[in-house]
Each structure stands twice: as structure tokens, then as C-alpha cells.
Amino acid sequence: MITAAPAWPPARDRAPLVEGEVRVWLVSLDLAAESGERLARLLSDDEQERAARFHFRRDAVRFVAARTALRTILGECLDVEPRMVSLRYGPRGKPELAVPFERTGLRFNVSHSDSLVLCAVAGQRRVGVDIERLRSLPDLEAIAERMFSPRERQALRRLPPAQRHEGFFNCWTRKEAYIKALGEGLAYPLDRFTVSLAPGAPPRLEEVPDDPAEVGRWTLAALGPEPGYAAAVAIEGRPARLVCARWQGRTP
């Protein structure tokens, strides 16, 4: 089992991705927004046009900050300038590297909730990440009945009432991270597989009835980005190391 570091230290200077290593960056969009205009110059023309279409300035600034962080992180891994990173979208809308970087084997995934973003990067293996703010859900049980597997629903009901919201979001983020790593998005039925959810229990993919061998192909790790948030990363295979760091808005 891989356990993420409890703290998110500032990211070190650029360094190549080590074989078997998976990196996850925590990005604060409000922190990066302080230099939004400077960051915008690193975006592609279509990204700048998209930013200009936002009705509220805060949304535009957060979009610019998120895309700049992603481009800077990928640029460091590829050893190119952030604006040179070319992106495209897969059949299910998942962003991926485009020509001439699609053959590098670098995989990445991004998730955001409120003003926080997580960006996961891996080499030669699929990766997915999800972050959610812990919040009150009056219809929590109804959502679980529709979206969770029978085993997950039973596990959630067994939790003390005070732990059910945390258990729910543990389950949700782990399921989302897994299907995002697959590249399927919500086209893959969430009730067709089972993950662990009990607070304090090891995160893991427990059952995939359509393909029992799938359980052994994936590693799940719980992340603690900030108080009041749940997050998880799904990694294909058994990575040698999981590194977590806080992106500081560094640009070339």
C-alpha cells in the first residue's frame, strides 16, 4: 500500500520524472490568481479565448491559473516551455498530450473542487485523480443507492452516523479517480465495481465483477490536500513512489 505524505511541501526545482514515480501537485487557484495576467501569456490562443468567455472574472482567473499550472507541470516533465505543450481531448473528453508529445508515454489527470486543483502525472502508466470538498448532503443515501455498488452501500450503512459523510466522499473520490484513469468518465457505471470507503481503512479497489483480475492491476491512494477535503489517486500497476507537492505558481 502507498500512503501519501501528510504534508504537501513546496515543489522543488524542476526535475525529470523518475522511472516508477507518480507525482501529484496541489494547486491553490486563489493563490495563483494574484498574477493572473502574467500567467495568461503561457496559455494557447484557444485557452485565452475560452478564458475571455467567462462571465465572472473569478471563474476566468481560476481557469487561467489551473491551465497555467497544468502547462507548467507538464512542461517541466517534458523539458519544454509551458506554452509549447500541446493538448487534445480523448473520445470521452479526457485531456491528453498531442503531437509531438503523445509518444513520450507521459500520462496525466486533473481534478478541481472550489479553489483547489490536483494534477497527477505518471510515465508509461494510466493515472486518475479526484478531489471533493466535504459538505453536507441531505440526499447522501439516495445518491449512494443510485451510484454505489451493493457492497459499498452495505459498508456505508455500517459506519457510525458521524463517519458516513467522510465514508461517502472516500468512496466517491476513489471511484472517480479509477474511472478517470480508465478514460471512461461517467460512461462507466459507478455501481459496477467496489472500492473501500471506511475512514482509516486502506484505500483499495476491492471488486470488479466483469474482470476480477482488474483488482490486481491498480493501486489506490488516499490524499489529504487540505482540511475539509477528500481526494484519491488511482495508479495503474504498483508505482515505486508517490510524491506529493504544492505548486507555488513558478513559471519560466
N, C-alpha and C positions, 0 to 999 in steps of 0.2 A: 504494500500500500504506500502511496506517495502522500505526504502531508505537506501542504503549502506552508511557507514561513508565516508566522503570526504577524509579523511586521512587514510593511512594504517600503523598503529603503529606497532612496532616490536612485534612479537608474545611473549606472556607471557610464563612462565614456563608451563610444561605440566599440563593439567587439563582435567578431564573427560568431555565428551560431555554432556551438559545439555539437558534434555528432551525438545524437540521442537526447539532446536537450530540448525542452519546451519552455518558452518564455511567455509570461503573462504580465502585461503592463496595466496599471491602474491610472486612468486619466481623469482629472477634475476639469470639467468643461468651464466652470466659472473661473478657475484659476487661469486657465489658458486664454480666456476671453479678454483678459486685460490687454493683450497685444493682438487682438483680432485682426486689425487691418494689416499688420505686419505678417501675420500667419497666412492671410488670404492669398498672398502672392505665390505661395507654394502649391496652390491648387491648380487643377486643369481648367481650361476655359469653360467646359460644361459644368464643372463643380461650382465655379464662380457664378455662372448664370443661375444655377439652382439656388445658391445662397441668396441671390438677389430677389428671388421669387417669394421668399418667406414673408409673411405678413407682419410678424413681430420680430423686432431686432434681436431679442434674446435668443429666439429659435435660430436665426441666421448665424449669430455669433457662435452658438453651440455647435451648429453643423460645421462651420469653418474650423473650429477647434478640434472636433472629432476627426475630420478628414485630414487635417494637418498632422495630428498625432499619428494616425494610421500611416500616412505617407512617410513621415519621418522615421517611424519604426521600421517599415519595410525597406526604406532607403538605406538605413544603417545595416540591415541584414544582407541587402543586395550590393552594398557599397556603391550606391548611386545617389544623386541628388533627389530629394523628395518629389520635385515636380516631374522628374523623368520616369517615375513609377507609373506604369500603365495598367489599368484595371478593366475588367469586364465582368459581366454577370452571367452565372450559370442558368440552366433551364428553370430552376426554382428560385432564381433571384439572389443566390448567394454570390457575393463578390469574390473574385479570384484574380490572380495575376494574368495579364495578357501579354502578347508578343512585345518584346523578345524575352520575357522573363518566365513564360509559362513552363519552360523545360528545366528550370532550376530546382524543382521539387519543393519549393517553399510553399507551405500552406498556412493560412491564417483565418481567423474568425473574430468578429466584433459583436459586442452587445452593450446596450446602454440602458440606464434607468435614471430618470431625473437628470442630475448634473454629473453622473459618473459613467465612465465607459471602461470596459475591459477589452483588451486586444490580445489575443493569443496567437503565437507564431511557432511553427514547428517545421522541421525539414524532413521530407520524404515520408510523412505520415499525416493522416487526417486529424483535424482538431476542431473542437467546437466549444464555445463558452457562452454562459448566460449569467446575468445579474438581475436581481429584482429587489426593490425596496420592500421591507417587511411592513405590511399595513393591514388594517382590519378589513376583513372580507365577510360581510354578512351572509353571502351565499357560498361560503367556502365548501360546505358539504355538498351542495348541489353541483359545484364545479368538479369536485372530486368524483362524484358519481358519474359524470359525463366523460371525464378525461383520464382518470386513473384506472389502472388495472385492478381486478378483484383483490389481489394480494395487497396492493398498495392501499386500497380502501380499508381493508381489514387492519393493516398496520396503523393507519391514521386513526381509526376508531379506538385502537388500544392505547393510544397515547393519553396522558392526563390532559384535561382541557387546556391547561396553561401552556402546553407544548404543541398544541395542534397547529397553530399558525406557523410556527417555525418548521414543524414537520411538513406542512403543506408546501412551503416555499423551498425547503430542501428537495422535496420530490419534484416540484415544478422546474427548478433550475437544472437539476441533473437530467431530467427528461429532455428539456430544451437543448442543453449542451450536446446531448447524444444525437438528437435528430439533426441539429445544425452541423455536427461533424459529418454525418451521413450525406448532407447536402440536400435533404428532402424537405426541410421545413415542416410546416404543419400538414403537408400532404401525407406524412407518415403518421398513422393513428397512434396517439399517445397511450391508448389503453392496450396496445398490442405488445407491450414489454413492461418489465418491472425493475424499479431501482429501489435502493434502500432509502429510508427517509427519517428514521428516528434520530432526534438530536443527540449528538455524541457518538453515534454508531458509525463505523467505517462506511464511506460512500462507495457504492459498487453497483454495477449492472448485475441484476440478480437472475433475470429470466427473459429469454426471447423465444417464445414457443415456436415461431416459424423457422428459427435457425438456432438451435441450442448451442452450437459452437461459437456463436457470436459473443457470448458472455466472456469467453477467454481471450477475445480479440481486443478488448477495450479496458482502459484504466479510467476511473472517475476520481476526481479530487475535489474536495470542498475548499472554497476560498473565503477568506474573511476580509473583504475590501475595506469596509467601514462599519461602525456600529449601525445597526438598523438595516443591514442589507444581507441577503443570501446570494451566493454565487457558486458556480461549479464549472469545471473544465472536463471535457471528455477527450481522451487521447487514444489514438489507435496504437495498439501494442503496449509495450512496457518501456516507457522512456527511462533514460538513465538518471535524469534530473529535471525537476520542475523549479524554475526560477521566477519569483515574483518581484516586481519593482514598480516604483511610482514614476510616471513620466513627468518631467519637470518643464515641459514646454521648450526644450532645447531644439533649436533649428540651426542649419548651417549659416 
